[in-house]
């Protein structure tokens, strides 16, 4: 994962139905650009997160061990 993202500190967030989000924990300091795709998954899984929370910034990887299409509606 460290080589794929590339980073030195990875954060893991378990999402719904077997989908996992892996991202650079220090992404805000390196690449302060909102990752809209990763943020969409994050907010979908955790709708209680305040809107002021910026979301996922920088590089991220989504892994899925479910059937394709079960998670995204």
Biopython code that builds the backbone (N, CA, C, O; Angstrom):
import numpy as np
from Bio.PDB.StructureBuilder import StructureBuilder

atoms = [
    (1, "UNK", "N", (0.817, -1.192, 0.000)),
    (1, "UNK", "CA", (0.000, 0.000, 0.000)),
    (1, "UNK", "C", (0.863, 1.258, 0.000)),
    (1, "UNK", "O", (0.553, 2.235, -0.682)),
    (2, "UNK", "N", (1.934, 1.225, 0.762)),
    (2, "UNK", "CA", (2.784, 2.411, 0.860)),
    (2, "UNK", "C", (3.337, 2.815, -0.504)),
    (2, "UNK", "O", (3.486, 4.000, -0.799)),
    (3, "UNK", "N", (3.637, 1.823, -1.324)),
    (3, "UNK", "CA", (4.179, 2.108, -2.648)),
    (3, "UNK", "C", (3.086, 2.509, -3.630)),
    (3, "UNK", "O", (3.344, 3.278, -4.556)),
    (4, "UNK", "N", (1.890, 2.011, -3.447)),
    (4, "UNK", "CA", (0.790, 2.327, -4.353)),
    (4, "UNK", "C", (0.256, 3.739, -4.141)),
    (4, "UNK", "O", (-0.138, 4.410, -5.095)),
    (5, "UNK", "N", (0.243, 4.189, -2.883)),
    (5, "UNK", "CA", (-0.368, 5.500, -2.608)),
    (5, "UNK", "C", (0.552, 6.678, -2.936)),
    (5, "UNK", "O", (-0.071, 7.703, -3.212)),
    (6, "UNK", "N", (1.693, 6.764, -2.966)),
    (6, "UNK", "CA", (2.904, 6.594, -2.160)),
    (6, "UNK", "C", (2.889, 7.503, -0.929)),
    (6, "UNK", "O", (2.596, 8.695, -1.017)),
    (7, "UNK", "N", (3.207, 6.916, 0.199)),
    (7, "UNK", "CA", (3.202, 7.667, 1.446)),
    (7, "UNK", "C", (3.965, 6.893, 2.509)),
    (7, "UNK", "O", (4.458, 5.791, 2.267)),
    (8, "UNK", "N", (4.051, 7.494, 3.694)),
    (8, "UNK", "CA", (4.736, 6.815, 4.788)),
    (8, "UNK", "C", (3.783, 6.472, 5.933)),
    (8, "UNK", "O", (4.144, 5.706, 6.827)),
    (9, "UNK", "N", (2.568, 7.030, 5.915)),
    (9, "UNK", "CA", (1.585, 6.744, 6.954)),
    (9, "UNK", "C", (0.223, 6.509, 6.312)),
    (9, "UNK", "O", (-0.337, 7.413, 5.693)),
    (10, "UNK", "N", (-0.307, 5.308, 6.457)),
    (10, "UNK", "CA", (-1.588, 4.953, 5.853)),
    (10, "UNK", "C", (-2.678, 4.923, 6.916)),
    (10, "UNK", "O", (-2.488, 4.397, 8.013)),
    (11, "UNK", "N", (-3.816, 5.497, 6.568)),
    (11, "UNK", "CA", (-5.011, 5.443, 7.412)),
    (11, "UNK", "C", (-5.986, 4.465, 6.758)),
    (11, "UNK", "O", (-6.146, 4.464, 5.537)),
    (12, "UNK", "N", (-6.625, 3.646, 7.562)),
    (12, "UNK", "CA", (-7.600, 2.674, 7.065)),
    (12, "UNK", "C", (-8.959, 2.984, 7.676)),
    (12, "UNK", "O", (-9.079, 3.185, 8.884)),
    (13, "UNK", "N", (-9.988, 3.020, 6.821)),
    (13, "UNK", "CA", (-11.357, 3.209, 7.288)),
    (13, "UNK", "C", (-12.207, 2.106, 6.673)),
    (13, "UNK", "O", (-12.259, 1.959, 5.452)),
    (14, "UNK", "N", (-12.861, 1.345, 7.513)),
    (14, "UNK", "CA", (-13.781, 0.326, 7.020)),
    (14, "UNK", "C", (-15.091, 0.981, 6.626)),
    (14, "UNK", "O", (-15.704, 1.687, 7.428)),
    (15, "UNK", "N", (-15.517, 0.754, 5.413)),
    (15, "UNK", "CA", (-16.777, 1.293, 4.930)),
    (15, "UNK", "C", (-17.825, 0.201, 4.969)),
    (15, "UNK", "O", (-17.610, -0.820, 5.621)),
    (16, "UNK", "N", (-18.925, 0.373, 4.312)),
    (16, "UNK", "CA", (-20.003, -0.620, 4.328)),
    (16, "UNK", "C", (-19.704, -1.811, 3.427)),
    (16, "UNK", "O", (-18.937, -1.711, 2.469)),
    (17, "UNK", "N", (-20.318, -2.925, 3.751)),
    (17, "UNK", "CA", (-20.370, -4.113, 2.900)),
    (17, "UNK", "C", (-19.022, -4.579, 2.354)),
    (17, "UNK", "O", (-18.926, -4.947, 1.183)),
    (18, "UNK", "N", (-18.001, -4.569, 3.173)),
    (18, "UNK", "CA", (-16.721, -5.113, 2.747)),
    (18, "UNK", "C", (-15.845, -4.178, 1.946)),
    (18, "UNK", "O", (-14.829, -4.605, 1.397)),
    (19, "UNK", "N", (-16.213, -2.913, 1.866)),
    (19, "UNK", "CA", (-15.391, -1.942, 1.143)),
    (19, "UNK", "C", (-14.496, -1.241, 2.156)),
    (19, "UNK", "O", (-14.958, -0.801, 3.209)),
    (20, "UNK", "N", (-13.217, -1.144, 1.828)),
    (20, "UNK", "CA", (-12.249, -0.485, 2.699)),
    (20, "UNK", "C", (-11.603, 0.674, 1.969)),
    (20, "UNK", "O", (-11.355, 0.609, 0.765)),
    (21, "UNK", "N", (-11.336, 1.732, 2.711)),
    (21, "UNK", "CA", (-10.684, 2.921, 2.179)),
    (21, "UNK", "C", (-9.328, 3.059, 2.845)),
    (21, "UNK", "O", (-9.221, 3.042, 4.071)),
    (22, "UNK", "N", (-8.301, 3.195, 2.033)),
    (22, "UNK", "CA", (-6.921, 3.353, 2.503)),
    (22, "UNK", "C", (-6.425, 4.674, 1.932)),
    (22, "UNK", "O", (-6.537, 4.903, 0.727)),
    (23, "UNK", "N", (-5.880, 5.545, 2.772)),
    (23, "UNK", "CA", (-5.423, 6.833, 2.266)),
    (23, "UNK", "C", (-4.229, 7.348, 3.054)),
    (23, "UNK", "O", (-3.939, 6.888, 4.159)),
    (24, "UNK", "N", (-3.556, 8.303, 2.463)),
    (24, "UNK", "CA", (-2.374, 8.915, 3.072)),
    (24, "UNK", "C", (-2.831, 9.781, 4.231)),
    (24, "UNK", "O", (-3.508, 10.790, 4.029)),
    (25, "UNK", "N", (-2.466, 9.395, 5.434)),
    (25, "UNK", "CA", (-2.882, 10.139, 6.618)),
    (25, "UNK", "C", (-2.347, 11.574, 6.608)),
    (25, "UNK", "O", (-2.938, 12.468, 7.213)),
    (26, "UNK", "N", (-1.243, 11.781, 5.928)),
    (26, "UNK", "CA", (-0.646, 13.119, 5.858)),
    (26, "UNK", "C", (-0.936, 13.800, 4.528)),
    (26, "UNK", "O", (-0.243, 14.745, 4.150)),
    (27, "UNK", "N", (-1.949, 13.330, 3.819)),
    (27, "UNK", "CA", (-2.284, 13.861, 2.502)),
    (27, "UNK", "C", (-2.561, 15.355, 2.486)),
    (27, "UNK", "O", (-2.230, 16.042, 1.520)),
    (28, "UNK", "N", (-3.169, 15.859, 3.555)),
    (28, "UNK", "CA", (-3.490, 17.280, 3.607)),
    (28, "UNK", "C", (-2.232, 18.140, 3.569)),
    (28, "UNK", "O", (-2.259, 19.261, 3.061)),
    (29, "UNK", "N", (-1.149, 17.628, 4.093)),
    (29, "UNK", "CA", (0.090, 18.386, 4.118)),
    (29, "UNK", "C", (0.857, 18.283, 2.808)),
    (29, "UNK", "O", (1.630, 19.177, 2.465)),
    (30, "UNK", "N", (0.642, 17.188, 2.073)),
    (30, "UNK", "CA", (1.382, 16.945, 0.838)),
    (30, "UNK", "C", (0.624, 17.375, -0.406)),
    (30, "UNK", "O", (1.191, 17.999, -1.302)),
    (31, "UNK", "N", (-0.648, 17.042, -0.458)),
    (31, "UNK", "CA", (-1.453, 17.235, -1.661)),
    (31, "UNK", "C", (-2.837, 17.717, -1.238)),
    (31, "UNK", "O", (-3.782, 16.929, -1.209)),
    (32, "UNK", "N", (-2.967, 19.001, -0.911)),
    (32, "UNK", "CA", (-4.228, 19.480, -0.323)),
    (32, "UNK", "C", (-5.377, 19.628, -1.322)),
    (32, "UNK", "O", (-6.071, 20.645, -1.341)),
    (33, "UNK", "N", (-5.565, 18.607, -2.143)),
    (33, "UNK", "CA", (-6.658, 18.605, -3.108)),
    (33, "UNK", "C", (-7.656, 17.540, -2.675)),
    (33, "UNK", "O", (-7.289, 16.392, -2.427)),
    (34, "UNK", "N", (-8.919, 17.936, -2.589)),
    (34, "UNK", "CA", (-9.964, 17.017, -2.164)),
    (34, "UNK", "C", (-10.075, 15.854, -3.148)),
    (34, "UNK", "O", (-10.143, 16.059, -4.360)),
    (35, "UNK", "N", (-10.092, 14.646, -2.619)),
    (35, "UNK", "CA", (-10.309, 13.452, -3.426)),
    (35, "UNK", "C", (-11.819, 13.198, -3.397)),
    (35, "UNK", "O", (-12.329, 12.570, -2.470)),
    (36, "UNK", "N", (-12.522, 13.685, -4.404)),
    (36, "UNK", "CA", (-13.981, 13.651, -4.395)),
    (36, "UNK", "C", (-14.544, 12.233, -4.429)),
    (36, "UNK", "O", (-15.592, 11.979, -3.836)),
    (37, "UNK", "N", (-13.883, 11.320, -5.097)),
    (37, "UNK", "CA", (-14.375, 9.938, -5.153)),
    (37, "UNK", "C", (-14.246, 9.270, -3.785)),
    (37, "UNK", "O", (-15.205, 8.674, -3.294)),
    (38, "UNK", "N", (-13.080, 9.365, -3.174)),
    (38, "UNK", "CA", (-12.880, 8.769, -1.849)),
    (38, "UNK", "C", (-13.791, 9.432, -0.816)),
    (38, "UNK", "O", (-14.324, 8.758, 0.065)),
    (39, "UNK", "N", (-13.970, 10.748, -0.920)),
    (39, "UNK", "CA", (-14.836, 11.469, 0.013)),
    (39, "UNK", "C", (-16.284, 11.024, -0.135)),
    (39, "UNK", "O", (-17.003, 10.930, 0.860)),
    (40, "UNK", "N", (-16.720, 10.750, -1.356)),
    (40, "UNK", "CA", (-18.090, 10.282, -1.587)),
    (40, "UNK", "C", (-18.332, 8.966, -0.846)),
    (40, "UNK", "O", (-19.347, 8.812, -0.167)),
    (41, "UNK", "N", (-17.409, 8.030, -0.976)),
    (41, "UNK", "CA", (-17.539, 6.750, -0.280)),
    (41, "UNK", "C", (-17.515, 6.947, 1.233)),
    (41, "UNK", "O", (-18.294, 6.327, 1.957)),
    (42, "UNK", "N", (-16.631, 7.801, 1.700)),
    (42, "UNK", "CA", (-16.482, 8.081, 3.134)),
    (42, "UNK", "C", (-17.776, 8.663, 3.700)),
    (42, "UNK", "O", (-18.262, 8.205, 4.734)),
    (43, "UNK", "N", (-18.326, 9.653, 3.038)),
    (43, "UNK", "CA", (-19.556, 10.300, 3.515)),
    (43, "UNK", "C", (-20.767, 9.367, 3.401)),
    (43, "UNK", "O", (-21.693, 9.443, 4.208)),
    (44, "UNK", "N", (-20.753, 8.505, 2.413)),
    (44, "UNK", "CA", (-21.843, 7.539, 2.250)),
    (44, "UNK", "C", (-21.869, 6.565, 3.426)),
    (44, "UNK", "O", (-22.938, 6.193, 3.909)),
    (45, "UNK", "N", (-20.704, 6.162, 3.876)),
    (45, "UNK", "CA", (-20.601, 5.210, 4.979)),
    (45, "UNK", "C", (-20.795, 5.878, 6.341)),
    (45, "UNK", "O", (-21.275, 5.249, 7.284)),
    (46, "UNK", "N", (-20.419, 7.157, 6.441)),
    (46, "UNK", "CA", (-20.498, 7.879, 7.707)),
    (46, "UNK", "C", (-21.256, 9.193, 7.508)),
    (46, "UNK", "O", (-20.641, 10.260, 7.518)),
    (47, "UNK", "N", (-22.577, 9.138, 7.327)),
    (47, "UNK", "CA", (-23.351, 10.351, 7.052)),
    (47, "UNK", "C", (-23.413, 11.329, 8.221)),
    (47, "UNK", "O", (-23.777, 12.489, 8.030)),
    (48, "UNK", "N", (-23.063, 10.882, 9.428)),
    (48, "UNK", "CA", (-23.092, 11.760, 10.599)),
    (48, "UNK", "C", (-21.901, 12.717, 10.664)),
    (48, "UNK", "O", (-21.892, 13.629, 11.491)),
    (49, "UNK", "N", (-20.896, 12.524, 9.803)),
    (49, "UNK", "CA", (-19.722, 13.391, 9.792)),
    (49, "UNK", "C", (-20.178, 14.804, 9.410)),
    (49, "UNK", "O", (-20.896, 14.959, 8.422)),
    (50, "UNK", "N", (-19.786, 15.830, 10.159)),
    (50, "UNK", "CA", (-20.217, 17.193, 9.845)),
    (50, "UNK", "C", (-19.775, 17.639, 8.442)),
    (50, "UNK", "O", (-18.707, 17.251, 7.969)),
    (51, "UNK", "N", (-20.593, 18.443, 7.796)),
    (51, "UNK", "CA", (-20.300, 18.928, 6.443)),
    (51, "UNK", "C", (-19.011, 19.743, 6.407)),
    (51, "UNK", "O", (-18.354, 19.819, 5.369)),
    (52, "UNK", "N", (-18.647, 20.354, 7.538)),
    (52, "UNK", "CA", (-17.407, 21.151, 7.591)),
    (52, "UNK", "C", (-16.158, 20.291, 7.482)),
    (52, "UNK", "O", (-15.087, 20.786, 7.130)),
    (53, "UNK", "N", (-16.292, 18.992, 7.786)),
    (53, "UNK", "CA", (-15.162, 18.076, 7.667)),
    (53, "UNK", "C", (-14.775, 18.009, 6.193)),
    (53, "UNK", "O", (-15.590, 17.658, 5.341)),
    (54, "UNK", "N", (-13.552, 18.341, 5.912)),
    (54, "UNK", "CA", (-13.094, 18.453, 4.536)),
    (54, "UNK", "C", (-13.273, 17.161, 3.743)),
    (54, "UNK", "O", (-13.581, 17.207, 2.552)),
    (55, "UNK", "N", (-13.088, 16.037, 4.373)),
    (55, "UNK", "CA", (-13.181, 14.767, 3.676)),
    (55, "UNK", "C", (-11.805, 14.171, 3.465)),
    (55, "UNK", "O", (-10.883, 14.436, 4.238)),
    (56, "UNK", "N", (-11.661, 13.371, 2.428)),
    (56, "UNK", "CA", (-10.401, 12.695, 2.137)),
    (56, "UNK", "C", (-9.595, 13.568, 1.180)),
    (56, "UNK", "O", (-10.083, 13.984, 0.129)),
    (57, "UNK", "N", (-8.376, 13.828, 1.562)),
    (57, "UNK", "CA", (-7.493, 14.685, 0.773)),
    (57, "UNK", "C", (-6.296, 13.873, 0.304)),
    (57, "UNK", "O", (-5.698, 13.133, 1.085)),
    (58, "UNK", "N", (-5.950, 14.007, -0.953)),
    (58, "UNK", "CA", (-4.782, 13.325, -1.489)),
    (58, "UNK", "C", (-5.105, 11.942, -2.035)),
    (58, "UNK", "O", (-6.254, 11.630, -2.346)),
    (59, "UNK", "N", (-4.076, 11.131, -2.143)),
    (59, "UNK", "CA", (-4.186, 9.804, -2.748)),
    (59, "UNK", "C", (-4.934, 8.823, -1.852)),
    (59, "UNK", "O", (-4.827, 8.873, -0.627)),
    (60, "UNK", "N", (-5.693, 7.928, -2.484)),
    (60, "UNK", "CA", (-6.447, 6.923, -1.741)),
    (60, "UNK", "C", (-6.654, 5.688, -2.610)),
    (60, "UNK", "O", (-6.575, 5.747, -3.837)),
    (61, "UNK", "N", (-6.924, 4.567, -1.940)),
    (61, "UNK", "CA", (-7.241, 3.311, -2.615)),
    (61, "UNK", "C", (-8.504, 2.758, -1.979)),
    (61, "UNK", "O", (-8.632, 2.739, -0.755)),
    (62, "UNK", "N", (-9.429, 2.312, -2.802)),
    (62, "UNK", "CA", (-10.622, 1.615, -2.332)),
    (62, "UNK", "C", (-10.461, 0.139, -2.663)),
    (62, "UNK", "O", (-10.136, -0.208, -3.798)),
    (63, "UNK", "N", (-10.681, -0.728, -1.690)),
    (63, "UNK", "CA", (-10.666, -2.160, -1.943)),
    (63, "UNK", "C", (-12.066, -2.690, -1.654)),
    (63, "UNK", "O", (-12.776, -2.169, -0.795)),
    (64, "UNK", "N", (-12.446, -3.726, -2.379)),
    (64, "UNK", "CA", (-13.809, -4.235, -2.305)),
    (64, "UNK", "C", (-13.791, -5.755, -2.381)),
    (64, "UNK", "O", (-13.240, -6.330, -3.319)),
    (65, "UNK", "N", (-14.393, -6.399, -1.395)),
    (65, "UNK", "CA", (-14.501, -7.853, -1.456)),
    (65, "UNK", "C", (-15.966, -8.271, -1.604)),
    (65, "UNK", "O", (-16.342, -9.387, -1.245)),
    (66, "UNK", "N", (-16.784, -7.368, -2.135)),
    (66, "UNK", "CA", (-18.200, -7.662, -2.392)),
    (66, "UNK", "C", (-18.404, -7.844, -3.884)),
    (66, "UNK", "O", (-17.471, -7.682, -4.670)),
    (67, "UNK", "N", (-19.620, -8.180, -4.269)),
    (67, "UNK", "CA", (-19.938, -8.236, -5.701)),
    (67, "UNK", "C", (-19.981, -6.815, -6.235)),
    (67, "UNK", "O", (-20.499, -5.922, -5.565)),
    (68, "UNK", "N", (-19.458, -6.595, -7.402)),
    (68, "UNK", "CA", (-19.420, -5.270, -8.010)),
    (68, "UNK", "C", (-20.820, -4.665, -8.041)),
    (68, "UNK", "O", (-21.788, -5.327, -8.414)),
    (69, "UNK", "N", (-20.909, -3.419, -7.650)),
    (69, "UNK", "CA", (-22.160, -2.683, -7.740)),
    (69, "UNK", "C", (-23.041, -2.776, -6.503)),
    (69, "UNK", "O", (-24.025, -2.042, -6.406)),
    (70, "UNK", "N", (-22.724, -3.652, -5.553)),
    (70, "UNK", "CA", (-23.561, -3.767, -4.362)),
    (70, "UNK", "C", (-23.463, -2.544, -3.461)),
    (70, "UNK", "O", (-24.413, -2.212, -2.751)),
    (71, "UNK", "N", (-22.316, -1.874, -3.489)),
    (71, "UNK", "CA", (-22.083, -0.772, -2.562)),
    (71, "UNK", "C", (-22.618, 0.557, -3.083)),
    (71, "UNK", "O", (-23.217, 1.320, -2.326)),
    (72, "UNK", "N", (-22.414, 0.836, -4.343)),
    (72, "UNK", "CA", (-22.790, 2.134, -4.892)),
    (72, "UNK", "C", (-24.239, 2.082, -5.358)),
    (72, "UNK", "O", (-24.629, 1.190, -6.111)),
    (73, "UNK", "N", (-24.999, 3.009, -4.921)),
    (73, "UNK", "CA", (-26.406, 3.092, -5.329)),
    (73, "UNK", "C", (-26.640, 4.408, -6.017)),
    (73, "UNK", "O", (-27.759, 4.690, -6.445)),
]
sb = StructureBuilder()
sb.init_structure("model")
sb.init_model(0)
sb.init_chain("A")
sb.init_seg("    ")
for serial, (resi, resn, name, xyz) in enumerate(atoms, 1):
    if name == "N":
        sb.init_residue(resn, " ", resi, " ")
    sb.init_atom(name, np.array(xyz, "f"), 0.0, 1.0, " ", f" {name:<3s}", serial, name[0])
structure = sb.get_structure()
